[in-house]
Structure formats: structure tokens, C-alpha cells
Amino acid sequence: MIHPTALIDSSAELGSGVEIGPYTVIEPNVIIGDNCIIGNHVTICSNTTIGKNCKIFHCSSIGEIPQDLKFGGEETITNIGDKTVIREYVTINRGTKALGKTSIGSGCLLMASTHVAHDCILGDNVIMSNLSTLGGHVELEDWVILGGGVLIHQFTKIGSHAFIGGGFRVVQDVPPFILAAEDPLKFKSVNSLGLKRRGFSVEDRKRIKKIYKIYFRSGSNRKKSLKRIIDEMDSSDVKDQIVNFINSSERGII
């Protein structure tokens, strides 16, 4: 059902079974997939693509121009995957010429009053709890969970399956599979419960724990600790993922 007070541009493409609530605005060049539910007073701005079976609650703003003084009106986009839920008062800004897009994966949950800035990349199954905020160019890999009120500095990257405790700031990269908390942000433990729920084997969870014990708790400097991990640990997918993440970090590791 599309409410008669909704304003929908003639160029917008709506899939089958789409519902749109009162006073919602759909701007030009928007694509909305099948069976999406859009609440009341939502604005979906130009050049936004939304996948199938998504739900967007009232008063959210999706794909608005960046809050970046360098933005010059260039054509950029916003992409949202399938089965993603966007709660009340969420704001998502589209990309700038630096990347050209803001992208949110499938199966994500963005709770009330969260903000995704320009050129951010979110993987699948990401959860942003209430009031968590991403600066520009932030990357959250698959299965990242942010507690309430988490603030993430621009250009920061958080590895898959990481969990950030509520109310803390993230100003450096957070490697995969860990729990991080305190101010300044620190490694607290491996995200063992989350990994177990997602089917990681006992052996892989032990490998991850040993790797981070060497990296964060051995007392050696980071360069020596990483070399020790590479030299001493048996080859595995989780080892490769952690090592590659650390080696590719531009902001440094927490």
C-alpha cells in the first residue's frame, strides 16, 4: 500500500509489494526492491538503491548529500542490501567523489538515531546500536557490532566479528574477532561467544586467542609480535585474515 500523501517521483522504481507510509518523499532515480516497508515521514534521496525485504522506520533520511564542505554536488550514490532494517531517525549520507558511494550490506540493523557518513562501507549483518555514529570513510566488515553511543573517527576500519563496547571512541583500527572497550580503546578479549554462535570451530577460536595473546599481551613491540605470529603459528584462514588486516592498517591498531 502506498499512502496518498506520499510524494514519489515518476522516475523512482518500486518493486512488487512495496509499502510507503504517509508524507514520505521518494526523490528521482531511486530504486526500491520487492516487499520493502517504508514508514511515514521518511526521505529517500536521489541515486539511492535499496534491496529487497528491507524495513525503514519513520523519520529517517536515506542518501542525503554529505555533511562535507568539500562536496561539490558531484553525482554519487547510496546502496543498501537486502533484509536490512533501519530504525527511527537514522541518517545516511551518500558518497563524495573520493569513493563515489556509501554502501550498506544485507541483513544489517541500524538502530534509532544512528548516523552513517559519506563514503562509509558496511558489510553484511552489521549492527549499530542506538546513537552510534560513523565519520566519513569508515569501514565496518561483516558481523561488526557497535554498542550504544559509539563514536568512530573518519577513515577508521573495524574487522569482522569485532564488538565495540557502548559509549567508547574508536580512533584507530580494530582487528577482527575481538571485544574492545575503555578510553582509550583497548583489546579486552576475543569475541568468543559471537564466534561460537556463528559456527567458528573450537580450533579456530583457540588459534585466534593465541594470536591475540601474542600480539596484545606478550610485552613485545607490535612489529616483533606480528613476526612471531607469522613465524610460529600454523597456517590458517583466521591467521591470514588477522595478519592481512594488521598489515593493511593505515591508522594503526588500537
N, C-alpha and C positions, 0 to 999 in steps of 0.2 A: 504494500500500500504506500502510495506517495501522497502526503498531505497536501491539500490545495494551496496552502500558504507557502510551501517550499518554492524557492526560486532556482530553477535548473536551466543552465544554458543549453541551447539547442545542439551544441557540439559535444555535449557530455554523452558518454556511452555507459548505459546502465545494463547490467546483466539481468537474468531472469530472477524473480523472487526478491528483488531489492526493495527494502522498506526505507522510507525517508520521512522523518518527523516534521512537525510544524516549524516554520521560519528558518529552516536550514537553507544554506546557499551553496549551490554547486556551480563553480566558475567554468570557463571554457577549457576544453581539452583535458577533461577529467575522465578516467575510466574506472568504473566500479564493478567488481566481479559479482558472480551469482550469489544470491542468498545473503548479501550483506545487509546489516541493520544499522541505519544512521539515525541517531536521536534528534531531538529538537535543538534549534539554535546552534547547529554545527556549521562551520565554514570549511569547505574543501576547495582549496585554491587551485589555480590553473596548473597544468602539467603534473598532476598527481595521478598515480595509478595505484589502485587498491585491489588486492587479490580477492579470492572467494571466501565466503563464510566469515567475514570479519564483522566485528561489532564496535561501533563508535558511539560513545555516550554523549550526553548533551553538553553544549557549550565548549566543545573542543575546536581547535584551529589547526588544520592539517595543510601543510605545503605553503604556508605564507612566506613572504620574502625574508631573507636572512636579516638578523639584527647585527649587521656587519657594515661598518662605514665604507669599506672597500667595495661593497656590492654596487655594481653599475647598471643593474637592470638586465643583465645577460639572461638568456634562456636557459634555465636549469630545471631539474625535475625532483620529484619525491616519489619513491617506490615503497609500497607496503605489501608484504607477502600474504599468504592465506592464513585464515583462522587466528588472526591477531586481534586482541581486544584492547581498545583504547578507552580509558575511563574519562570521568568528567574533567573538564578544564585542562586537558593536555594540549600542549603547543608543540608543533613540529615544523621546523623551517626547512625550506628547500635548499639545494646546494648553491655554491658560488662557482665562478669559473675555475677555481683551484681544482675541484673534483667534478663538479657538474651535477652532483646528485646527493640527496640524502636517502639512505636505504635502510629499511627495517624489515627483518626477516619474517618467517612464518612462525605461528604458534607463540608469539610474544604477548606479554601482558604489561601494558603501561598504565600504572595506577594513577589515581587522581592527582592533578596538578604537577605532573612530571613535564620536563622540557627536553626536547632533542634539538640541538642547534644545527646549523648548516654543515653539510658535508660529513655528518656522522654516519657510521656504518654499524648496524646492529645485526648480529647473526640470528639464527633460529632459537626459539624457546628462551629468549631473554626476558627477565622480569625486572622492571624498575618500580620499586615501591614508592609510595606517596612522597611527593616533593623532591624526589631525586632529580638532578639537573646535569646535563651534559653540555660542556663547552663545545666549540666548533672542532670538527675533525677528530672527534673521539671515536674509537673503535671498540665495540664490545663483541667478543667472539661468542659462539654458541653456548647456551646454558649459563651465561653470566647472570648473577642475581645481585641487585643493589638494594641494601636496606633503605629505610625511610630517611629522606633528607640528605642523601649522599651527594656531594659536590665533586664533579670530575673536571679537572683542568683541560683546556683545549690541547689537542694533539696527543692525548694520553690513550694508551691501549691496555685493555684488560683481557687476559687469556681465558680460554674456555673453561667452564665449570668453576670459575672463581666466585667467591661470595665476599661482598664488602659489607661490613657491619654498619648499622644505621648511624647517621649523624656525622660520619667521618669524611675528610677531604682526601681526594686522590690527585696527586700532582706528579707522580711517576708511574711507570708501567707496572702492572700487577701480573705476574706469570700465572699460567693455568693451574687449576686443581687446588687452589689454596683458599683458606679463610684469612682475611686481612681486617685489622681493626686498629684502634688507638690513633693518637695525634702526636707526632707524625705517624702516618700509616705504617704498620709493621706486619710481617708474617706472623700469624698466630698458630696455625696448624694446617694440615691437609684437610680438604673438604671431604672427609671420609664418608659421611652419611650421604651426601649428594652423589658421590661416585658410586657408592653401593646401590643406591636407588636407580641409577642409570646403567647398571649392569657391568661396571668395571670388575674385573676378576680380583680375587684376593692377591694374586701375584702382582698384578699391576698396581694395586693400592700400596703394597709393600715397596715396590720399586719407587713410586712417587714419594713416599715417606722418606726413604733412604736418600734419594736425590736432594730433597729439600733440607734434610738434616745436614748433609754436607755443605750445601750452598749457604744456608742461613745460620747454622748453629755450630759449625766446625771451628770457628775462630780465625780461619784463614781469610785473606782478602778474596774478593769475588772472582778475580781472574784465576787465581790458583785453585779455588774451589770448583770453578767450571771445568778447568783442565782435569782435575781429579775425577769429576763425574764422567767426562768423556773417556778418560783412560781406564777407569776402574769398573764402571758399570757395564753390564752386558747390554748388547743392542736390543732396543725395543721401541715400539711406536711412541710410548709415553716419554721415554728418554729423548728421542729425536724431537718431539714436539716441544718439550721444555727447553732443550738446548737451542733449537732454532728460534724460539721466542726470545730468549735472553740475548742471543747474538744479534738479532734484528732490532733490538730496542734502541730507540733514538733518545728517549727521555731518561733512560736509566731505570733500574729496577728498584722498587721500594726497599 
